Each structure stands twice: as structure tokens, then as C-alpha cells.
Amino acid sequence: MAKKENRIAVAFRSDQKFTELCVLVLSFIKKLLAFDDEVYFKIEISLREAVNNAIVHGNGRDPEKRVHLQFAWGPSLLRIHVRDENPRPVDPGILEERADSCPPLSFNGRGIMIIRAYMDRFEFRSLPGGGEVVMEKRLS
């Protein structure tokens, strides 16, 4: 993306009701970029999965920990970063293995599988002080 990309960043405590705030921000971006409903659906489901995973698995629903969300976009690409404050390092390889072996109708563990299917790029990073998911979707 170009240096003059647009950005919106939000941080909130680990409470699942803030997932709706994230979706509201996404709907604002959809209006700006005017991408179609099918693309929006795929991004919204992926965003919900990533944010809920950060709240539940990363931060353990600890209200003292925050989820950090950033949207960055240009005319043809949307990038989303979702970071938790999990102090324990997470092996991305183990997450990939779990996603590969997860039954599609399983209640738990399907988030990464969904994100990989719906987004054009998915990456999990284990950083000092938290884990981060980076997702990208081409808009044209």
C-alpha cells in the first residue's frame, strides 16, 4: 500500500461486546470504499473471528488487557491488524496444525480456518507482549 494509506486504530478492553464496535468501523470503511456485499461478508466474519480469538484465547477475557485493532486501506486493499496482550509466546506452527485438523463444523478452533478461506492473506505473529493477526483482502 502507498504511504498515504488511510488508517483507523481502536483499542478496547477484553469484552466481547466490543466486537460490534469493530464491525461498525468496518461498515464505515465499506461505505468509503464501496466494495460489494460478498466481500464485506467475508471480511466481517474474519474480523469477528480474529477479535473474538484475541479476547477469549489471547487475553483470556481479562478486562485489564486490551485488544488493539488497526484498519489500513488504499483504493484496492484493506489490511487489518488484531493484537492481544497475551504475555505467553504462541507458536504459529501449532496454530496452523490445529486449524488444519479442525473439523469444519467444530464450535471451537475454526476461526483460523475461516479467516484463511475468506481473506487473501493471513499471518499470525507472536510478538513480545502479545499475539497479532494480520489479514488482507483485495478489493478490486
C-alpha positions in Angstrom: 0.0 0.0 0.0 1.1 3.6 -0.6 2.5 5.7 2.2 -0.7 7.8 2.1 -3.0 4.9 3.1 -5.9 5.6 5.4 -5.8 4.3 9.0 -8.1 3.8 11.9 -6.9 2.4 15.2 -9.0 1.3 18.2 -8.1 -0.2 21.5 -10.6 -1.7 23.9 -10.8 -3.9 26.9 -11.3 -7.7 26.5 -15.1 -7.8 26.4 -16.9 -9.4 23.5 -19.5 -6.6 23.3 -16.7 -4.5 21.7 -16.8 -6.9 18.7 -19.8 -4.9 17.4 -17.7 -1.7 17.6 -15.2 -3.3 15.3 -17.9 -4.2 12.8 -19.3 -0.7 12.9 -15.9 0.7 11.9 -15.7 -1.9 9.1 -19.1 -0.8 7.9 -17.9 2.8 7.8 -14.9 1.7 5.7 -17.2 -0.2 3.4 -19.2 3.0 2.7 -16.0 4.9 1.9 -14.7 2.2 -0.5 -18.0 0.9 -1.8 -17.0 -2.7 -2.1 -19.7 -5.3 -2.6 -21.7 -7.2 0.0 -20.0 -10.6 -0.6 -16.6 -9.1 0.1 -17.9 -7.3 3.1 -19.4 -10.5 4.5 -16.1 -12.3 4.2 -14.2 -9.5 5.9 -16.8 -9.1 8.6 -16.8 -12.9 9.5 -13.0 -12.9 9.5 -12.8 -9.7 11.7 -15.3 -11.2 14.2 -13.3 -14.4 14.5 -9.9 -12.6 14.9 -11.3 -10.1 17.5 -13.1 -12.8 19.5 -10.0 -15.0 19.4 -7.9 -12.1 20.8 -10.4 -11.5 23.6 -11.1 -15.2 24.5 -7.8 -17.1 23.7 -5.2 -14.3 23.7 -6.4 -12.2 26.7 -8.4 -14.9 28.5 -11.3 -12.4 28.8 -9.2 -10.4 31.3 -10.8 -6.9 31.3 -7.5 -5.4 32.3 -6.0 -6.5 29.0 -6.7 -4.7 25.7 -7.3 -5.7 22.2 -5.6 -3.4 19.6 -7.2 -3.1 16.2 -6.0 -1.3 13.2 -7.5 -0.9 9.8 -5.3 0.4 6.9 -6.6 0.8 3.4 -6.0 2.1 -0.1 -8.2 2.0 -3.1 -7.7 -1.7 -3.7 -6.6 -3.3 -0.5 -7.8 -3.5 3.1 -5.3 -4.7 5.8 -6.5 -5.4 9.4 -4.2 -6.0 12.4 -5.7 -7.5 15.6 -3.3 -7.7 18.6 -3.9 -9.1 22.0 -1.8 -8.7 25.2 -1.1 -12.4 25.8 2.3 -12.5 27.7 2.9 -16.1 26.7 4.6 -16.8 23.4 2.5 -18.7 20.9 4.0 -21.0 18.2 2.3 -20.1 14.9 3.1 -23.6 13.7 0.9 -25.1 16.4 -2.0 -22.8 15.4 -1.6 -23.8 11.8 -1.7 -27.5 12.8 -4.8 -27.0 14.9 -6.5 -25.2 12.0 -5.6 -27.9 9.5 -7.0 -30.6 11.7 -10.2 -28.8 12.9 -13.5 -30.3 11.7 -15.4 -27.6 9.7 -18.4 -27.8 12.0 -16.5 -27.7 15.2 -17.6 -25.0 17.7 -14.0 -24.2 18.7 -10.9 -23.9 16.6 -12.4 -23.0 13.3 -11.5 -19.3 13.3 -8.2 -19.5 11.6 -9.7 -21.9 9.0 -12.4 -19.4 8.2 -10.0 -16.4 8.1 -7.7 -18.3 5.7 -10.6 -19.2 3.5 -12.1 -15.7 3.3 -9.1 -13.4 3.3 -6.4 -13.1 0.7 -3.6 -13.0 3.2 -3.4 -14.3 6.8 -0.5 -14.2 9.1 -0.1 -14.8 12.9 2.8 -13.2 14.7 3.9 -13.9 18.2 5.3 -10.6 19.5 6.7 -9.5 22.8 3.7 -8.7 24.9 1.1 -10.2 22.6 0.0 -12.1 19.5 -1.1 -10.4 16.3 -3.2 -11.5 13.4 -2.7 -9.6 10.1 -5.3 -10.1 7.4 -5.6 -8.6 3.9 -8.4 -8.5 1.4 -8.0 -7.2 -2.2 -11.0 -5.0 -3.0 -10.7 -5.0 -6.8 
